[in-house]
């Protein structure tokens, strides 16, 4: 989890630039901006903001 939607977007752009596999593109869900990336072993990481 990151501090705000802008941080989600910055991380998405940074990870794409260095070649991280993105499984779910940046989108707005009911809980805010989010995306899902894969680590080299295929584990999923959802990046989003904490619940209020």
CHARMM internal coordinates of N, CA and C (Angstrom, degrees):
IC EDIT
DIST 1 N 1 CA 1.4430
DIST 1 CA 1 C 1.5196
ANGL 1 N 1 CA 1 C 108.83
DIST 1 C 2 N 1.3026
ANGL 1 CA 1 C 2 N 114.76
DIHE 1 N 1 CA 1 C 2 N 144.23
DIST 2 N 2 CA 1.4650
ANGL 1 C 2 N 2 CA 121.81
DIHE 1 CA 1 C 2 N 2 CA 178.57
DIST 2 CA 2 C 1.5259
ANGL 2 N 2 CA 2 C 109.15
DIHE 1 C 2 N 2 CA 2 C -123.36
DIST 2 C 3 N 1.3224
ANGL 2 CA 2 C 3 N 116.16
DIHE 2 N 2 CA 2 C 3 N 169.28
DIST 3 N 3 CA 1.4718
ANGL 2 C 3 N 3 CA 120.73
DIHE 2 CA 2 C 3 N 3 CA -167.67
DIST 3 CA 3 C 1.5262
ANGL 3 N 3 CA 3 C 116.16
DIHE 2 C 3 N 3 CA 3 C -70.79
DIST 3 C 4 N 1.3323
ANGL 3 CA 3 C 4 N 119.25
DIHE 3 N 3 CA 3 C 4 N -29.17
DIST 4 N 4 CA 1.4726
ANGL 3 C 4 N 4 CA 119.33
DIHE 3 CA 3 C 4 N 4 CA -177.87
DIST 4 CA 4 C 1.5255
ANGL 4 N 4 CA 4 C 110.43
DIHE 3 C 4 N 4 CA 4 C -160.23
DIST 4 C 5 N 1.3300
ANGL 4 CA 4 C 5 N 116.15
DIHE 4 N 4 CA 4 C 5 N 173.62
DIST 5 N 5 CA 1.4656
ANGL 4 C 5 N 5 CA 121.18
DIHE 4 CA 4 C 5 N 5 CA -178.12
DIST 5 CA 5 C 1.5222
ANGL 5 N 5 CA 5 C 112.03
DIHE 4 C 5 N 5 CA 5 C -61.45
DIST 5 C 6 N 1.3229
ANGL 5 CA 5 C 6 N 117.74
DIHE 5 N 5 CA 5 C 6 N -35.57
DIST 6 N 6 CA 1.4628
ANGL 5 C 6 N 6 CA 120.57
DIHE 5 CA 5 C 6 N 6 CA 178.63
DIST 6 CA 6 C 1.5314
ANGL 6 N 6 CA 6 C 110.81
DIHE 5 C 6 N 6 CA 6 C -62.85
DIST 6 C 7 N 1.3257
ANGL 6 CA 6 C 7 N 116.60
DIHE 6 N 6 CA 6 C 7 N -37.24
DIST 7 N 7 CA 1.4698
ANGL 6 C 7 N 7 CA 120.49
DIHE 6 CA 6 C 7 N 7 CA 177.92
DIST 7 CA 7 C 1.5304
ANGL 7 N 7 CA 7 C 110.94
DIHE 6 C 7 N 7 CA 7 C -67.36
DIST 7 C 8 N 1.3358
ANGL 7 CA 7 C 8 N 117.32
DIHE 7 N 7 CA 7 C 8 N -37.01
DIST 8 N 8 CA 1.4721
ANGL 7 C 8 N 8 CA 120.77
DIHE 7 CA 7 C 8 N 8 CA 175.28
DIST 8 CA 8 C 1.5264
ANGL 8 N 8 CA 8 C 109.08
DIHE 7 C 8 N 8 CA 8 C -59.24
DIST 8 C 9 N 1.3134
ANGL 8 CA 8 C 9 N 116.74
DIHE 8 N 8 CA 8 C 9 N -47.30
DIST 9 N 9 CA 1.4616
ANGL 8 C 9 N 9 CA 121.14
DIHE 8 CA 8 C 9 N 9 CA -178.13
DIST 9 CA 9 C 1.5292
ANGL 9 N 9 CA 9 C 112.13
DIHE 8 C 9 N 9 CA 9 C -65.47
DIST 9 C 10 N 1.3336
ANGL 9 CA 9 C 10 N 117.24
DIHE 9 N 9 CA 9 C 10 N -40.40
DIST 10 N 10 CA 1.4738
ANGL 9 C 10 N 10 CA 120.19
DIHE 9 CA 9 C 10 N 10 CA 177.95
DIST 10 CA 10 C 1.5268
ANGL 10 N 10 CA 10 C 111.02
DIHE 9 C 10 N 10 CA 10 C -63.34
DIST 10 C 11 N 1.3225
ANGL 10 CA 10 C 11 N 117.04
DIHE 10 N 10 CA 10 C 11 N -43.52
DIST 11 N 11 CA 1.4565
ANGL 10 C 11 N 11 CA 120.76
DIHE 10 CA 10 C 11 N 11 CA 179.70
DIST 11 CA 11 C 1.5281
ANGL 11 N 11 CA 11 C 110.86
DIHE 10 C 11 N 11 CA 11 C -65.38
DIST 11 C 12 N 1.3086
ANGL 11 CA 11 C 12 N 116.85
DIHE 11 N 11 CA 11 C 12 N -41.07
DIST 12 N 12 CA 1.4698
ANGL 11 C 12 N 12 CA 121.10
DIHE 11 CA 11 C 12 N 12 CA 177.18
DIST 12 CA 12 C 1.5294
ANGL 12 N 12 CA 12 C 110.13
DIHE 11 C 12 N 12 CA 12 C -57.57
DIST 12 C 13 N 1.3169
ANGL 12 CA 12 C 13 N 117.40
DIHE 12 N 12 CA 12 C 13 N -49.50
DIST 13 N 13 CA 1.4639
ANGL 12 C 13 N 13 CA 121.38
DIHE 12 CA 12 C 13 N 13 CA 179.93
DIST 13 CA 13 C 1.5257
ANGL 13 N 13 CA 13 C 111.58
DIHE 12 C 13 N 13 CA 13 C -62.79
DIST 13 C 14 N 1.3309
ANGL 13 CA 13 C 14 N 117.10
DIHE 13 N 13 CA 13 C 14 N -43.61
DIST 14 N 14 CA 1.4712
ANGL 13 C 14 N 14 CA 121.36
DIHE 13 CA 13 C 14 N 14 CA -178.63
DIST 14 CA 14 C 1.5306
ANGL 14 N 14 CA 14 C 110.75
DIHE 13 C 14 N 14 CA 14 C -64.44
DIST 14 C 15 N 1.3285
ANGL 14 CA 14 C 15 N 117.30
DIHE 14 N 14 CA 14 C 15 N -45.51
DIST 15 N 15 CA 1.4571
ANGL 14 C 15 N 15 CA 119.95
DIHE 14 CA 14 C 15 N 15 CA -178.91
DIST 15 CA 15 C 1.5212
ANGL 15 N 15 CA 15 C 111.66
DIHE 14 C 15 N 15 CA 15 C -66.78
DIST 15 C 16 N 1.3228
ANGL 15 CA 15 C 16 N 117.92
DIHE 15 N 15 CA 15 C 16 N -37.24
DIST 16 N 16 CA 1.4703
ANGL 15 C 16 N 16 CA 119.99
DIHE 15 CA 15 C 16 N 16 CA 177.05
DIST 16 CA 16 C 1.5242
ANGL 16 N 16 CA 16 C 110.72
DIHE 15 C 16 N 16 CA 16 C -63.62
DIST 16 C 17 N 1.3464
ANGL 16 CA 16 C 17 N 116.55
DIHE 16 N 16 CA 16 C 17 N -40.68
DIST 17 N 17 CA 1.4694
ANGL 16 C 17 N 17 CA 120.65
DIHE 16 CA 16 C 17 N 17 CA -179.50
DIST 17 CA 17 C 1.5244
ANGL 17 N 17 CA 17 C 112.43
DIHE 16 C 17 N 17 CA 17 C -60.66
DIST 17 C 18 N 1.3257
ANGL 17 CA 17 C 18 N 117.37
DIHE 17 N 17 CA 17 C 18 N -33.50
DIST 18 N 18 CA 1.4646
ANGL 17 C 18 N 18 CA 119.83
DIHE 17 CA 17 C 18 N 18 CA -178.33
DIST 18 CA 18 C 1.5328
ANGL 18 N 18 CA 18 C 112.70
DIHE 17 C 18 N 18 CA 18 C -95.58
DIST 18 C 19 N 1.3184
ANGL 18 CA 18 C 19 N 117.33
DIHE 18 N 18 CA 18 C 19 N 5.90
DIST 19 N 19 CA 1.4550
ANGL 18 C 19 N 19 CA 120.80
DIHE 18 CA 18 C 19 N 19 CA 172.06
DIST 19 CA 19 C 1.5161
ANGL 19 N 19 CA 19 C 117.24
DIHE 18 C 19 N 19 CA 19 C 90.34
DIST 19 C 20 N 1.3310
ANGL 19 CA 19 C 20 N 117.77
DIHE 19 N 19 CA 19 C 20 N 16.12
DIST 20 N 20 CA 1.4676
ANGL 19 C 20 N 20 CA 120.08
DIHE 19 CA 19 C 20 N 20 CA 175.47
DIST 20 CA 20 C 1.5306
ANGL 20 N 20 CA 20 C 108.41
DIHE 19 C 20 N 20 CA 20 C -65.32
DIST 20 C 21 N 1.3202
ANGL 20 CA 20 C 21 N 116.60
DIHE 20 N 20 CA 20 C 21 N 136.46
DIST 21 N 21 CA 1.4669
ANGL 20 C 21 N 21 CA 120.64
DIHE 20 CA 20 C 21 N 21 CA 178.15
DIST 21 CA 21 C 1.5251
ANGL 21 N 21 CA 21 C 109.47
DIHE 20 C 21 N 21 CA 21 C -71.84
DIST 21 C 22 N 1.3247
ANGL 21 CA 21 C 22 N 115.38
DIHE 21 N 21 CA 21 C 22 N 125.64
DIST 22 N 22 CA 1.4610
ANGL 21 C 22 N 22 CA 121.89
DIHE 21 CA 21 C 22 N 22 CA 178.32
DIST 22 CA 22 C 1.5232
ANGL 22 N 22 CA 22 C 107.65
DIHE 21 C 22 N 22 CA 22 C -102.05
DIST 22 C 23 N 1.3237
ANGL 22 CA 22 C 23 N 116.33
DIHE 22 N 22 CA 22 C 23 N 118.01
DIST 23 N 23 CA 1.4682
ANGL 22 C 23 N 23 CA 120.32
DIHE 22 CA 22 C 23 N 23 CA -179.73
DIST 23 CA 23 C 1.5236
ANGL 23 N 23 CA 23 C 111.54
DIHE 22 C 23 N 23 CA 23 C -86.72
DIST 23 C 24 N 1.3266
ANGL 23 CA 23 C 24 N 116.97
DIHE 23 N 23 CA 23 C 24 N -37.14
DIST 24 N 24 CA 1.4662
ANGL 23 C 24 N 24 CA 121.40
DIHE 23 CA 23 C 24 N 24 CA 177.87
DIST 24 CA 24 C 1.5161
ANGL 24 N 24 CA 24 C 106.86
DIHE 23 C 24 N 24 CA 24 C -128.54
DIST 24 C 25 N 1.3098
ANGL 24 CA 24 C 25 N 115.64
DIHE 24 N 24 CA 24 C 25 N 118.53
DIST 25 N 25 CA 1.4662
ANGL 24 C 25 N 25 CA 120.51
DIHE 24 CA 24 C 25 N 25 CA -177.88
DIST 25 CA 25 C 1.5227
ANGL 25 N 25 CA 25 C 111.42
DIHE 24 C 25 N 25 CA 25 C -62.27
DIST 25 C 26 N 1.3169
ANGL 25 CA 25 C 26 N 113.63
DIHE 25 N 25 CA 25 C 26 N 160.63
DIST 26 N 26 CA 1.4614
ANGL 25 C 26 N 26 CA 121.43
DIHE 25 CA 25 C 26 N 26 CA 177.66
DIST 26 CA 26 C 1.5239
ANGL 26 N 26 CA 26 C 109.73
DIHE 25 C 26 N 26 CA 26 C -54.74
DIST 26 C 27 N 1.3254
ANGL 26 CA 26 C 27 N 115.38
DIHE 26 N 26 CA 26 C 27 N 130.39
DIST 27 N 27 CA 1.4621
ANGL 26 C 27 N 27 CA 120.59
DIHE 26 CA 26 C 27 N 27 CA -177.83
DIST 27 CA 27 C 1.5201
ANGL 27 N 27 CA 27 C 109.24
DIHE 26 C 27 N 27 CA 27 C -152.08
DIST 27 C 28 N 1.3182
ANGL 27 CA 27 C 28 N 114.93
DIHE 27 N 27 CA 27 C 28 N 168.22
DIST 28 N 28 CA 1.4605
ANGL 27 C 28 N 28 CA 120.33
DIHE 27 CA 27 C 28 N 28 CA 173.61
DIST 28 CA 28 C 1.5183
ANGL 28 N 28 CA 28 C 107.97
DIHE 27 C 28 N 28 CA 28 C -106.19
DIST 28 C 29 N 1.3247
ANGL 28 CA 28 C 29 N 115.72
DIHE 28 N 28 CA 28 C 29 N 117.68
DIST 29 N 29 CA 1.4592
ANGL 28 C 29 N 29 CA 122.47
DIHE 28 CA 28 C 29 N 29 CA 176.55
DIST 29 CA 29 C 1.5286
ANGL 29 N 29 CA 29 C 107.87
DIHE 28 C 29 N 29 CA 29 C -101.70
DIST 29 C 30 N 1.3114
ANGL 29 CA 29 C 30 N 117.16
DIHE 29 N 29 CA 29 C 30 N 179.50
DIST 30 N 30 CA 1.4616
ANGL 29 C 30 N 30 CA 120.57
DIHE 29 CA 29 C 30 N 30 CA -179.76
DIST 30 CA 30 C 1.5260
ANGL 30 N 30 CA 30 C 111.95
DIHE 29 C 30 N 30 CA 30 C -60.60
DIST 30 C 31 N 1.3285
ANGL 30 CA 30 C 31 N 117.07
DIHE 30 N 30 CA 30 C 31 N -24.19
DIST 31 N 31 CA 1.4622
ANGL 30 C 31 N 31 CA 121.86
DIHE 30 CA 30 C 31 N 31 CA -178.70
DIST 31 CA 31 C 1.5268
ANGL 31 N 31 CA 31 C 113.31
DIHE 30 C 31 N 31 CA 31 C -99.01
DIST 31 C 32 N 1.3437
ANGL 31 CA 31 C 32 N 118.08
DIHE 31 N 31 CA 31 C 32 N 1.06
DIST 32 N 32 CA 1.4641
ANGL 31 C 32 N 32 CA 121.03
DIHE 31 CA 31 C 32 N 32 CA 177.41
DIST 32 CA 32 C 1.5165
ANGL 32 N 32 CA 32 C 112.51
DIHE 31 C 32 N 32 CA 32 C 124.09
DIST 32 C 33 N 1.3311
ANGL 32 CA 32 C 33 N 116.03
DIHE 32 N 32 CA 32 C 33 N -167.52
DIST 33 N 33 CA 1.4659
ANGL 32 C 33 N 33 CA 122.17
DIHE 32 CA 32 C 33 N 33 CA -178.32
DIST 33 CA 33 C 1.5203
ANGL 33 N 33 CA 33 C 109.05
DIHE 32 C 33 N 33 CA 33 C -70.83
DIST 33 C 34 N 1.3353
ANGL 33 CA 33 C 34 N 116.15
DIHE 33 N 33 CA 33 C 34 N 141.66
DIST 34 N 34 CA 1.4551
ANGL 33 C 34 N 34 CA 120.78
DIHE 33 CA 33 C 34 N 34 CA -176.52
DIST 34 CA 34 C 1.5189
ANGL 34 N 34 CA 34 C 110.47
DIHE 33 C 34 N 34 CA 34 C -159.49
DIST 34 C 35 N 1.3141
ANGL 34 CA 34 C 35 N 116.05
DIHE 34 N 34 CA 34 C 35 N 160.10
DIST 35 N 35 CA 1.4540
ANGL 34 C 35 N 35 CA 123.30
DIHE 34 CA 34 C 35 N 35 CA 168.94
DIST 35 CA 35 C 1.5230
ANGL 35 N 35 CA 35 C 107.98
DIHE 34 C 35 N 35 CA 35 C -156.65
DIST 35 C 36 N 1.3371
ANGL 35 CA 35 C 36 N 115.76
DIHE 35 N 35 CA 35 C 36 N 165.61
DIST 36 N 36 CA 1.4547
ANGL 35 C 36 N 36 CA 121.00
DIHE 35 CA 35 C 36 N 36 CA 178.22
DIST 36 CA 36 C 1.5235
ANGL 36 N 36 CA 36 C 108.00
DIHE 35 C 36 N 36 CA 36 C -124.85
DIST 36 C 37 N 1.3367
ANGL 36 CA 36 C 37 N 115.76
DIHE 36 N 36 CA 36 C 37 N 129.82
DIST 37 N 37 CA 1.4626
ANGL 36 C 37 N 37 CA 122.53
DIHE 36 CA 36 C 37 N 37 CA 178.01
DIST 37 CA 37 C 1.5200
ANGL 37 N 37 CA 37 C 108.94
DIHE 36 C 37 N 37 CA 37 C -119.05
DIST 37 C 38 N 1.3448
ANGL 37 CA 37 C 38 N 115.36
DIHE 37 N 37 CA 37 C 38 N 162.71
DIST 38 N 38 CA 1.4574
ANGL 37 C 38 N 38 CA 121.05
DIHE 37 CA 37 C 38 N 38 CA 177.73
DIST 38 CA 38 C 1.5184
ANGL 38 N 38 CA 38 C 109.85
DIHE 37 C 38 N 38 CA 38 C -115.03
DIST 38 C 39 N 1.3421
ANGL 38 CA 38 C 39 N 116.03
DIHE 38 N 38 CA 38 C 39 N 139.01
DIST 39 N 39 CA 1.4608
ANGL 38 C 39 N 39 CA 118.63
DIHE 38 CA 38 C 39 N 39 CA 172.88
DIST 39 CA 39 C 1.5324
ANGL 39 N 39 CA 39 C 108.04
DIHE 38 C 39 N 39 CA 39 C -82.94
DIST 39 C 40 N 1.3286
ANGL 39 CA 39 C 40 N 118.68
DIHE 39 N 39 CA 39 C 40 N 175.38
DIST 40 N 40 CA 1.4736
ANGL 39 C 40 N 40 CA 119.93
DIHE 39 CA 39 C 40 N 40 CA -177.14
DIST 40 CA 40 C 1.5244
ANGL 40 N 40 CA 40 C 114.65
DIHE 39 C 40 N 40 CA 40 C -58.88
DIST 40 C 41 N 1.3318
ANGL 40 CA 40 C 41 N 117.90
DIHE 40 N 40 CA 40 C 41 N -23.57
DIST 41 N 41 CA 1.4652
ANGL 40 C 41 N 41 CA 121.15
DIHE 40 CA 40 C 41 N 41 CA 177.54
DIST 41 CA 41 C 1.5211
ANGL 41 N 41 CA 41 C 112.90
DIHE 40 C 41 N 41 CA 41 C -89.98
DIST 41 C 42 N 1.3347
ANGL 41 CA 41 C 42 N 117.27
DIHE 41 N 41 CA 41 C 42 N 1.04
DIST 42 N 42 CA 1.4580
ANGL 41 C 42 N 42 CA 121.00
DIHE 41 CA 41 C 42 N 42 CA 178.53
DIST 42 CA 42 C 1.5175
ANGL 42 N 42 CA 42 C 114.96
DIHE 41 C 42 N 42 CA 42 C 89.64
DIST 42 C 43 N 1.3357
ANGL 42 CA 42 C 43 N 117.23
DIHE 42 N 42 CA 42 C 43 N 6.72
DIST 43 N 43 CA 1.4678
ANGL 42 C 43 N 43 CA 119.57
DIHE 42 CA 42 C 43 N 43 CA 177.05
DIST 43 CA 43 C 1.5253
ANGL 43 N 43 CA 43 C 109.91
DIHE 42 C 43 N 43 CA 43 C -73.83
DIST 43 C 44 N 1.3151
ANGL 43 CA 43 C 44 N 115.69
DIHE 43 N 43 CA 43 C 44 N 140.51
DIST 44 N 44 CA 1.4695
ANGL 43 C 44 N 44 CA 121.43
DIHE 43 CA 43 C 44 N 44 CA -177.86
DIST 44 CA 44 C 1.5214
ANGL 44 N 44 CA 44 C 111.25
DIHE 43 C 44 N 44 CA 44 C -87.53
DIST 44 C 45 N 1.3296
ANGL 44 CA 44 C 45 N 114.55
DIHE 44 N 44 CA 44 C 45 N 140.74
DIST 45 N 45 CA 1.4640
ANGL 44 C 45 N 45 CA 122.23
DIHE 44 CA 44 C 45 N 45 CA 173.66
DIST 45 CA 45 C 1.5154
ANGL 45 N 45 CA 45 C 108.23
DIHE 44 C 45 N 45 CA 45 C -126.33
DIST 45 C 46 N 1.3147
ANGL 45 CA 45 C 46 N 117.72
DIHE 45 N 45 CA 45 C 46 N 115.33
DIST 46 N 46 CA 1.4571
ANGL 45 C 46 N 46 CA 120.54
DIHE 45 CA 45 C 46 N 46 CA 173.48
DIST 46 CA 46 C 1.5260
ANGL 46 N 46 CA 46 C 107.30
DIHE 45 C 46 N 46 CA 46 C -91.04
DIST 46 C 47 N 1.3143
ANGL 46 CA 46 C 47 N 115.27
DIHE 46 N 46 CA 46 C 47 N 126.24
DIST 47 N 47 CA 1.4581
ANGL 46 C 47 N 47 CA 121.42
DIHE 46 CA 46 C 47 N 47 CA 177.09
DIST 47 CA 47 C 1.5253
ANGL 47 N 47 CA 47 C 107.06
DIHE 46 C 47 N 47 CA 47 C -103.95
DIST 47 C 48 N 1.3322
ANGL 47 CA 47 C 48 N 116.59
DIHE 47 N 47 CA 47 C 48 N 127.56
DIST 48 N 48 CA 1.4561
ANGL 47 C 48 N 48 CA 121.97
DIHE 47 CA 47 C 48 N 48 CA -179.34
DIST 48 CA 48 C 1.5260
ANGL 48 N 48 CA 48 C 108.77
DIHE 47 C 48 N 48 CA 48 C -161.49
DIST 48 C 49 N 1.3098
ANGL 48 CA 48 C 49 N 116.27
DIHE 48 N 48 CA 48 C 49 N -177.73
DIST 49 N 49 CA 1.4587
ANGL 48 C 49 N 49 CA 121.53
DIHE 48 CA 48 C 49 N 49 CA 177.14
DIST 49 CA 49 C 1.5263
ANGL 49 N 49 CA 49 C 109.08
DIHE 48 C 49 N 49 CA 49 C -97.70
DIST 49 C 50 N 1.3373
ANGL 49 CA 49 C 50 N 117.37
DIHE 49 N 49 CA 49 C 50 N 156.66
DIST 50 N 50 CA 1.4667
ANGL 49 C 50 N 50 CA 119.52
DIHE 49 CA 49 C 50 N 50 CA 177.77
DIST 50 CA 50 C 1.5287
ANGL 50 N 50 CA 50 C 111.87
DIHE 49 C 50 N 50 CA 50 C -66.85
DIST 50 C 51 N 1.3193
ANGL 50 CA 50 C 51 N 115.94
DIHE 50 N 50 CA 50 C 51 N 153.51
DIST 51 N 51 CA 1.4685
ANGL 50 C 51 N 51 CA 120.15
DIHE 50 CA 50 C 51 N 51 CA 173.13
DIST 51 CA 51 C 1.5245
ANGL 51 N 51 CA 51 C 109.57
DIHE 50 C 51 N 51 CA 51 C -65.62
DIST 51 C 52 N 1.3065
ANGL 51 CA 51 C 52 N 116.01
DIHE 51 N 51 CA 51 C 52 N 148.66
DIST 52 N 52 CA 1.4640
ANGL 51 C 52 N 52 CA 120.42
DIHE 51 CA 51 C 52 N 52 CA 177.17
DIST 52 CA 52 C 1.5017
ANGL 52 N 52 CA 52 C 111.48
DIHE 51 C 52 N 52 CA 52 C -74.14
END
COOR INIT
IC SEED 1 N 1 CA 1 C
IC BUILD
